[in-house]
Amino acid sequence: MPGRYDVDRDDLAALLAREPGYRVGQVWDGLYRRALVPEEMTDLPAGLRRRLADELAPALTERSRRVADDGDTVKWLWTLPDGAQIETVLMHYGRRSTVCVSSQAGCAMRCSFCATGQAGFTRHLGAGEIVEQVVEAVRAARPRRVSNVVFMGMGEPLANYDNLMTAIGRLHGDLGLSARHLTVSTVGIVPGIRRLAEERLPVNLAVSLHAANDDLRNELVPVNRRYPLAVLADACGRYVEATGRRLSIEWALIDGVNDRASDVDELAAFARPLRAHVNVIPLNPTPGYAVRGTDAAGVERFTCALRRSGVNVTVRDTRGVDIDAACGQLAARFS
């Protein structure tokens, strides 16, 4: 049986074939624009609500929910129908909220400092499983509004390209989220970046770089052996030219590994021609990777040096560290 958000509008019409035609629009609007479960759709007859609840069962079953930062960060552990596990993180910032969603159960990219990569790959998520994470966050955020979705959770989004783009289409067209507020993060899957540059919907692109010389990046981000920096830079340049959107570069600062003066020079040389914005992320504690993150003074030195080199840079606010919800920490462990 398909999950609640696996069905498209034609599937829903077939399911409601014996109902008045306008029911399709009512149910679709309830699922997406109003983010309701069938039992809450009081504009439908009670019998139909019960039927929809049974035939459009959710794909996500909440296993745990953990809260940090005085309630401003929420992390869910979900179990999927086949037993696979994923995590989703909701972060509140004043009046706006951002949800960080997973695109795969596990990850095959094997980045050395990332808990998800260390856990290995289970499977791709379907488009409905991706969308449902956002809908659950929308429901939990009320009365705040979820305005931003970042594909920075478990998995490599561009390795699950078709399901990713189907989900993005639903988030934009049916949930009503602006493409300017949808960000896809990648470790550098060049064919996916090239495809993304040609999409009608110009979403934001963030590249998890972490090293700007091939020797070091081969160690930190093994996919660099397949798509080295020169090839990656070319693909990013095509994306910037085709979309007119600003490229973001993610850089997890690791003490004594990628926070040296030489790293500043190499990163600046990569970022400046692309007019990219650099997000510096102090490395979060990750079991299995003993190296520590750069301390606050080192982060300040690094960012100041980047600015002197003509690079726009910000330091990302670290959220949810104490519940393993920060960047690189998602591993879907039962807790």
C-alpha distance (Angstrom), angle and dihedral (degrees) to the residues before:
residue distance angle dihedral
M1 . . .
P2 3.83 . .
G3 3.78 119.6 .
R4 3.78 120.6 -106.2
Y5 3.80 94.6 -95.6
D6 3.80 96.4 36.8
V7 3.80 92.6 81.6
D8 3.78 119.0 88.2
R9 3.79 124.0 -150.1
D10 3.81 93.0 -88.6
D11 3.81 90.5 51.7
L12 3.79 89.6 50.6
A13 3.81 91.1 49.4
A14 3.80 89.6 53.3
L15 3.80 90.6 49.1
L16 3.81 90.0 51.5
A17 3.81 95.8 40.4
R18 3.81 92.9 127.5
E19 3.80 93.6 47.4
P20 3.82 126.7 84.5
G21 3.81 110.5 -80.4
Y22 3.78 94.5 -112.8
R23 3.81 91.0 63.8
V24 3.80 90.7 78.2
G25 3.80 91.3 61.5
Q26 3.80 92.0 44.4
V27 3.79 93.8 52.4
W28 3.81 94.5 42.0
D29 3.80 90.5 50.2
G30 3.79 90.0 47.8
L31 3.80 93.3 51.5
Y32 3.79 96.3 45.3
R33 3.81 117.6 16.8
R34 3.81 93.6 35.4
A35 3.83 97.5 29.2
L36 3.79 92.5 -140.6
V37 3.77 131.0 157.0
P38 3.82 113.1 -127.9
E39 3.80 92.8 -103.4
E40 3.83 89.0 61.2
M41 3.82 95.7 52.6
T42 3.79 95.5 101.3
D43 3.81 91.9 171.1
L44 3.82 87.0 72.0
P45 3.81 126.8 75.5
A46 3.81 113.2 -95.0
G47 3.81 92.3 -117.1
L48 3.80 92.3 54.5
R49 3.79 90.8 47.9
R50 3.78 90.3 55.0
R51 3.78 91.7 47.0
L52 3.81 93.2 50.1
A53 3.79 91.9 47.5
D54 3.80 88.3 55.3
E55 3.82 99.5 40.1
L56 3.81 97.2 37.8
A57 3.78 99.2 46.8
P58 3.82 118.2 174.3
A59 3.80 118.0 -100.5
L60 3.81 92.9 -147.5
T61 3.78 122.1 71.4
E62 3.78 113.8 -170.7
R63 3.79 110.9 -124.6
S64 3.80 96.9 171.2
R65 3.78 141.8 -9.4
R66 3.79 121.0 -156.6
V67 3.80 127.0 -172.6
A68 3.81 131.2 -156.3
D69 3.81 141.2 161.7
D70 3.82 93.3 50.2
G71 3.78 91.2 -56.0
D72 3.80 96.2 -47.7
T73 3.82 94.1 109.5
V74 3.80 123.2 52.3
K75 3.80 125.3 -180.0
W76 3.79 124.1 -166.9
L77 3.76 127.4 -162.0
W78 3.80 108.6 -154.6
T79 3.78 131.2 -168.0
L80 3.81 116.3 -149.2
P81 3.82 124.8 -146.3
D82 3.82 92.6 -94.9
G83 3.80 92.9 48.8
A84 3.81 96.5 -100.7
Q85 3.80 115.1 141.1
I86 3.80 131.6 -139.7
E87 3.78 137.5 169.5
T88 3.80 132.5 -137.6
V89 3.81 127.7 -168.3
L90 3.81 127.3 -154.7
M91 3.81 118.2 -163.7
H92 3.79 125.6 -170.4
Y93 3.81 121.0 -151.0
G94 3.79 110.6 -179.7
R95 3.78 106.8 -68.5
R96 3.79 96.5 -9.7
S97 3.77 130.9 68.9
T98 3.78 132.4 -157.9
V99 3.79 126.0 -157.1
C100 3.80 121.0 -155.1
V101 3.80 108.4 -154.0
S102 3.79 134.9 -167.9
S103 3.79 122.3 -123.4
Q104 3.81 97.7 -172.7
A105 3.77 137.6 26.6
G106 3.78 98.5 -114.0
C107 3.79 122.6 -18.9
A108 3.80 136.0 -103.2
M109 3.82 97.2 -156.7
R110 3.85 94.4 90.8
C111 3.81 96.7 -152.1
S112 3.79 102.9 -176.9
F113 3.82 98.3 -132.2
C114 3.82 98.1 43.4
A115 3.81 122.1 94.6
T116 3.80 92.0 -152.0
G117 3.79 92.0 54.1
Q118 3.79 91.1 49.4
A119 3.82 90.2 53.0
G120 3.80 93.2 59.8
F121 3.79 133.1 -135.3
T122 3.81 126.3 -56.9
R123 3.81 106.2 167.8
H124 3.80 147.7 -52.2
L125 3.78 117.7 -83.3
G126 3.78 119.1 -121.6
A127 3.79 119.1 -118.7
G128 3.80 90.3 -106.7
E129 3.80 92.2 53.6
I130 3.80 89.4 52.8
V131 3.81 93.8 47.4
E132 3.80 92.9 46.3
Q133 3.82 90.9 59.3
V134 3.80 89.3 58.5
V135 3.80 93.2 45.9
E136 3.81 90.9 51.5
A137 3.81 89.3 50.9
V138 3.82 90.8 48.9
R139 3.80 89.5 53.5
A140 3.79 93.6 46.9
A141 3.81 94.3 46.1
R142 3.79 96.5 57.8
P143 2.98 128.7 157.6
R144 3.79 84.0 27.4
R145 3.79 117.3 70.4
V146 3.79 123.6 -122.3
S147 3.79 101.5 -130.9
N148 3.81 102.3 163.9
V149 3.80 134.2 48.8
V150 3.78 120.3 -169.2
F151 3.79 121.5 -170.6
M152 3.79 92.2 -146.1
G153 3.80 100.2 114.8
M154 3.78 126.4 96.6
G155 3.79 116.7 -24.0
E156 3.80 139.8 17.2
P157 3.81 107.0 -73.1
L158 3.81 96.5 -157.1
A159 3.82 90.6 54.5
N160 3.82 86.1 63.4
Y161 3.77 93.7 43.1
D162 3.80 104.6 152.1
N163 3.80 95.5 46.6
L164 3.80 89.7 43.8
M165 3.79 93.3 54.6
T166 3.80 93.0 44.6
A167 3.80 88.3 53.7
I168 3.81 92.0 46.6
G169 3.79 89.8 51.8
R170 3.80 90.0 54.3
L171 3.80 93.5 45.5
H172 3.78 90.4 51.8
G173 3.78 102.0 36.8
D174 3.80 101.5 33.1
L175 3.81 107.4 23.2
G176 3.81 89.1 39.1
L177 3.81 98.8 -128.4
S178 3.79 116.7 156.6
A179 3.81 117.2 -115.0
R180 3.81 86.4 -130.2
H181 3.79 88.2 65.9
L182 3.82 96.9 49.6
T183 3.81 115.7 89.6
V184 3.79 126.7 -172.8
S185 3.80 116.5 -159.4
T186 3.79 122.0 -158.2
V187 3.78 136.9 175.0
G188 3.80 87.4 -138.0
I189 3.82 112.0 -68.2
V190 3.79 94.8 171.1
P191 3.84 99.4 -165.5
G192 3.81 88.7 52.4
I193 3.80 92.5 49.6
R194 3.79 89.8 51.4
R195 3.80 91.3 50.3
L196 3.80 91.2 46.7
A197 3.80 89.9 54.8
E198 3.80 89.4 60.5
E199 3.80 97.3 48.4
R200 3.78 120.0 116.5
L201 3.80 90.3 -133.2
P202 3.83 108.7 66.2
V203 3.80 103.6 -147.6
N204 3.79 122.8 176.0
L205 3.80 120.7 -91.6
A206 3.80 125.6 -147.3
V207 3.80 119.9 -175.1
S208 3.80 118.1 -154.5
L209 3.79 96.7 -141.7
H210 3.85 106.9 157.9
A211 3.81 92.7 167.3
A212 3.81 132.0 38.7
N213 3.77 100.0 -161.4
D214 3.78 120.6 71.7
D215 3.81 97.7 -128.7
L216 3.80 94.5 56.9
R217 3.79 94.5 37.5
N218 3.81 90.5 52.3
E219 3.80 86.8 61.2
L220 3.80 98.4 43.0
V221 3.81 99.3 35.4
P222 3.82 109.3 24.2
V223 3.82 94.6 -167.7
N224 3.81 85.4 72.9
R225 3.81 87.5 80.4
R226 3.80 88.0 66.2
Y227 3.81 97.4 37.5
P228 3.82 108.2 26.9
L229 3.76 123.3 -163.3
A230 3.80 97.7 -91.3
V231 3.81 91.2 53.7
L232 3.79 91.3 44.7
A233 3.80 92.4 49.9
D234 3.80 90.6 51.7
A235 3.81 92.0 52.1
C236 3.81 91.4 47.0
G237 3.79 90.0 50.4
R238 3.80 90.0 53.8
Y239 3.79 90.4 50.6
V240 3.81 92.8 50.8
E241 3.81 92.2 47.2
A242 3.80 94.7 46.2
T243 3.80 98.7 44.2
G244 3.78 104.5 28.0
R245 3.81 87.4 -137.1
R246 3.77 125.0 135.2
L247 3.78 115.1 -106.8
S248 3.80 118.2 -131.3
I249 3.79 123.2 -150.0
E250 3.80 119.4 -156.7
W251 3.80 116.4 -150.1
A252 3.81 120.9 -178.0
L253 3.81 105.5 -157.0
I254 3.81 111.5 -133.9
D255 3.77 119.1 -171.1
G256 3.80 111.3 -105.5
V257 3.80 92.4 -9.3
N258 3.81 109.3 77.2
D259 3.81 104.5 -4.9
R260 3.81 99.3 82.7
A261 3.82 129.1 113.3
S262 3.80 89.6 -103.5
D263 3.81 89.6 55.4
V264 3.80 90.1 53.4
D265 3.80 90.5 53.1
E266 3.80 93.8 47.4
L267 3.80 93.7 45.9
A268 3.79 92.2 48.0
A269 3.81 90.5 50.5
F270 3.81 89.8 53.0
A271 3.81 97.5 42.7
R272 3.82 103.3 42.2
P273 3.84 99.0 64.4
L274 3.81 88.9 49.6
R275 3.83 92.7 46.4
A276 3.80 84.9 -130.8
H277 3.77 127.9 171.5
V278 3.80 115.0 -131.1
N279 3.80 121.7 -141.5
V280 3.79 109.5 -160.7
I281 3.81 114.0 -154.0
P282 3.80 119.2 -172.0
L283 3.80 103.9 -131.8
N284 3.78 111.5 -98.1
P285 3.82 120.7 -136.6
T286 3.81 109.3 -87.8
P287 3.82 125.3 -176.1
G288 3.80 110.2 -121.3
Y289 3.82 94.6 27.3
A290 3.78 108.3 83.4
V291 3.81 98.8 -175.1
R292 3.79 112.5 103.6
G293 3.75 131.0 -133.2
T294 3.78 121.9 -100.5
D295 3.80 112.6 -87.7
A296 3.80 123.1 -115.5
A297 3.81 94.3 -95.0
G298 3.80 90.9 50.6
V299 3.80 91.3 49.3
E300 3.79 89.6 52.7
R301 3.82 92.4 49.2
F302 3.80 91.7 48.6
T303 3.79 95.8 48.5
C304 3.81 93.6 44.8
A305 3.80 90.3 51.2
L306 3.80 90.5 50.2
R307 3.79 91.4 51.6
R308 3.80 90.8 50.1
S309 3.81 86.3 53.3
G310 3.79 90.5 57.5
V311 3.81 99.1 -102.0
N312 3.80 125.0 135.2
V313 3.79 107.1 -128.7
T314 3.79 140.3 171.9
V315 3.80 132.3 -179.5
R316 3.78 112.4 -124.2
D317 3.77 116.4 -124.6
T318 3.81 106.4 -113.8
R319 3.79 110.5 -131.5
G320 3.78 133.9 -179.4
V321 3.81 99.1 10.1
D322 3.80 93.1 144.2
I323 3.82 91.6 56.1
D324 3.84 95.2 41.9
A325 3.80 90.3 -110.0
A326 3.81 99.4 123.6
C327 3.79 127.6 102.4
G328 3.79 111.9 -60.0
Q329 3.81 94.5 10.6
L330 3.81 103.2 92.3
A331 3.78 109.8 113.1
A332 3.84 105.7 143.0
R333 3.76 94.7 -122.1
F334 3.78 115.9 166.4
S335 3.76 110.8 -111.5
